Amino acid sequence: MSPATGAGPYPVTTEDPPLLPGGDRPGFRRTTVRIDPGDCRPYRPSEWVDCLVVIEAGEVDLQATSGVRHTCHAGDVLWFTGLSLRCLVNRGDTPVVITTVRRR
Protein backbone atom coordinates (compact mmCIF):
# COMPACT_ATOMS: atom_id res chain seq x y z
CA MET A 1 0.00 0.00 0.00
CA SER A 2 1.24 3.44 -0.80
CA PRO A 3 1.56 6.14 1.85
CA ALA A 4 -1.41 8.34 2.66
CA THR A 5 -2.22 10.91 0.03
CA GLY A 6 -4.25 14.07 0.17
CA ALA A 7 -3.93 17.12 2.34
CA GLY A 8 -4.93 17.87 5.86
CA PRO A 9 -6.51 15.60 8.44
CA TYR A 10 -8.40 13.56 5.83
CA PRO A 11 -6.22 10.50 5.23
CA VAL A 12 -6.66 8.61 2.00
CA THR A 13 -4.64 5.63 0.86
CA THR A 14 -4.55 4.17 -2.62
CA GLU A 15 -3.58 0.68 -3.65
CA ASP A 16 -2.44 0.29 -7.21
CA PRO A 17 -3.43 -2.28 -8.51
CA PRO A 18 -6.23 -3.20 -6.10
CA LEU A 19 -6.76 -6.61 -4.61
CA LEU A 20 -10.25 -7.39 -5.84
CA PRO A 21 -11.94 -10.80 -5.73
CA GLY A 22 -10.59 -12.96 -8.52
CA GLY A 23 -7.10 -11.45 -8.50
CA ASP A 24 -5.55 -8.20 -9.62
CA ARG A 25 -7.71 -6.02 -11.84
CA PRO A 26 -5.54 -3.39 -13.54
CA GLY A 27 -8.63 -1.58 -14.87
CA PHE A 28 -9.74 -0.58 -11.37
CA ARG A 29 -8.42 1.55 -8.54
CA ARG A 30 -9.23 1.09 -4.86
CA THR A 31 -9.03 3.92 -2.34
CA THR A 32 -9.45 3.71 1.43
CA VAL A 33 -10.69 6.67 3.48
CA ARG A 34 -10.53 6.75 7.29
CA ILE A 35 -12.60 9.08 9.45
CA ASP A 36 -11.56 9.13 13.10
CA PRO A 37 -14.11 9.30 15.94
CA GLY A 38 -15.62 12.77 16.24
CA ASP A 39 -14.28 13.92 12.86
CA CYS A 40 -16.23 15.36 9.95
CA ARG A 41 -14.97 14.96 6.37
CA PRO A 42 -16.28 17.58 3.93
CA TYR A 43 -18.01 16.08 0.92
CA ARG A 44 -16.17 16.87 -2.31
CA PRO A 45 -18.14 15.49 -5.28
CA SER A 46 -15.02 14.95 -7.41
CA GLU A 47 -13.67 12.39 -4.90
CA TRP A 48 -16.70 10.13 -5.37
CA VAL A 49 -17.29 10.25 -9.16
CA ASP A 50 -17.72 6.78 -10.66
CA CYS A 51 -17.06 5.09 -7.27
CA LEU A 52 -18.68 2.11 -5.68
CA VAL A 53 -18.53 2.94 -1.94
CA VAL A 54 -18.31 0.26 0.77
CA ILE A 55 -18.47 1.02 4.49
CA GLU A 56 -15.85 -1.42 5.77
CA ALA A 57 -15.94 -0.53 9.48
CA GLY A 58 -17.85 1.75 11.83
CA GLU A 59 -20.91 3.89 11.23
CA VAL A 60 -20.92 7.13 9.27
CA ASP A 61 -23.58 9.83 9.13
CA LEU A 62 -24.16 11.34 5.69
CA GLN A 63 -25.24 14.93 6.27
CA ALA A 64 -27.20 16.41 3.39
CA THR A 65 -27.07 20.10 2.49
CA SER A 66 -30.70 20.25 3.73
CA GLY A 67 -29.52 19.16 7.19
CA VAL A 68 -31.06 15.69 6.95
CA ARG A 69 -28.77 12.90 8.17
CA HIS A 70 -28.67 9.24 7.25
CA THR A 71 -26.53 6.70 9.11
CA CYS A 72 -24.70 4.03 7.11
CA HIS A 73 -23.24 0.93 8.74
CA ALA A 74 -20.36 -1.48 8.10
CA GLY A 75 -21.29 -3.67 5.15
CA ASP A 76 -23.39 -1.03 3.37
CA VAL A 77 -22.64 -0.54 -0.33
CA LEU A 78 -23.41 2.94 -1.67
CA TRP A 79 -23.14 5.34 -4.60
CA PHE A 80 -22.47 8.99 -3.63
CA THR A 81 -22.56 10.53 -7.12
CA GLY A 82 -25.34 13.06 -7.53
CA LEU A 83 -26.13 13.36 -3.82
CA SER A 84 -26.42 16.76 -2.17
CA LEU A 85 -24.15 16.02 0.78
CA ARG A 86 -22.36 18.48 3.05
CA CYS A 87 -20.12 16.06 4.96
CA LEU A 88 -19.49 12.57 6.30
CA VAL A 89 -19.47 12.45 10.11
CA ASN A 90 -18.15 9.79 12.49
CA ARG A 91 -20.22 10.10 15.68
CA GLY A 92 -19.01 6.75 17.03
CA ASP A 93 -16.12 5.62 19.20
CA THR A 94 -14.26 3.69 16.49
CA PRO A 95 -12.77 4.80 13.17
CA VAL A 96 -14.90 4.64 10.05
CA VAL A 97 -13.18 2.92 7.14
CA ILE A 98 -14.61 3.49 3.67
CA THR A 99 -13.31 1.73 0.57
CA THR A 100 -14.06 2.97 -2.92
CA VAL A 101 -13.54 1.15 -6.20
CA ARG A 102 -13.55 2.97 -9.51
CA ARG A 103 -12.54 2.37 -13.09
CA ARG A 104 -9.30 3.90 -14.22
WOMOCOR-V74158 format. One record per pair of residues at least 4 apart in sequence whose ideal C-beta (glycine too) atoms are under 8 Angstrom apart, sorted by the first residue. I is the first residue (numbers start at 1). J is the second residue. Records with the same first field share a line. If there is no record, write none. Layout:
BEGIN
I->J ; J
END
This chain:
BEGIN
1->13 ; 14 ; 15
2->13 ; 14 ; 15 ; 16
3->13
4->11 ; 12 ; 13
5->12 ; 13 ; 14
6->10 ; 11 ; 12
9->39
10->33 ; 35 ; 41 ; 42
11->33 ; 34
12->31 ; 32 ; 33
13->31 ; 32
14->29 ; 30 ; 31 ; 32
15->19 ; 29 ; 30 ; 31 ; 32
16->29
17->24 ; 25 ; 26 ; 28 ; 29
18->24 ; 25 ; 28 ; 29 ; 30 ; 101
19->24 ; 30
20->24 ; 25 ; 28 ; 30 ; 101
26->104
27->103 ; 104
28->101 ; 102 ; 103 ; 104
29->101 ; 102 ; 103 ; 104
30->99 ; 100 ; 101
31->51 ; 99 ; 100 ; 102
32->56 ; 97 ; 98 ; 99 ; 100
33->41 ; 97 ; 98 ; 99 ; 100
34->95 ; 96 ; 97 ; 98
35->39 ; 40 ; 41 ; 58 ; 60 ; 88 ; 89 ; 90 ; 95 ; 96 ; 98
36->90 ; 95
37->90 ; 92 ; 93 ; 94 ; 95
38->90 ; 91
39->89 ; 90
40->63 ; 87 ; 88 ; 89 ; 90
41->87 ; 88 ; 89
42->86 ; 87
43->48 ; 80 ; 83 ; 85 ; 86 ; 87 ; 88
44->48
45->49 ; 80 ; 81
47->51
48->53 ; 80 ; 81 ; 100
49->81 ; 102
50->81 ; 102 ; 103
51->79 ; 80 ; 81 ; 100 ; 101 ; 102
52->77 ; 79 ; 100 ; 101 ; 102
53->77 ; 78 ; 79 ; 80 ; 98 ; 99 ; 100
54->75 ; 76 ; 77 ; 78 ; 98 ; 99 ; 100 ; 101
55->59 ; 60 ; 72 ; 73 ; 74 ; 75 ; 76 ; 77 ; 78 ; 96 ; 97 ; 98
56->74 ; 97 ; 98 ; 99
57->74 ; 94 ; 95 ; 96 ; 97
58->74 ; 90 ; 92 ; 94 ; 95 ; 96 ; 97
59->71 ; 72 ; 73 ; 74 ; 90 ; 91 ; 92 ; 96
60->71 ; 72 ; 88 ; 89 ; 90 ; 96 ; 98
61->69 ; 70 ; 71 ; 72 ; 88 ; 89 ; 90 ; 91
62->69 ; 70 ; 71 ; 72 ; 83 ; 85 ; 88
63->67 ; 68 ; 69 ; 85 ; 86 ; 87 ; 88 ; 89
64->68 ; 69 ; 70 ; 83 ; 84 ; 85 ; 86
65->84 ; 85 ; 86
66->84
69->89
72->76 ; 78
80->85
88->96 ; 98
90->95 ; 96
92->96
END
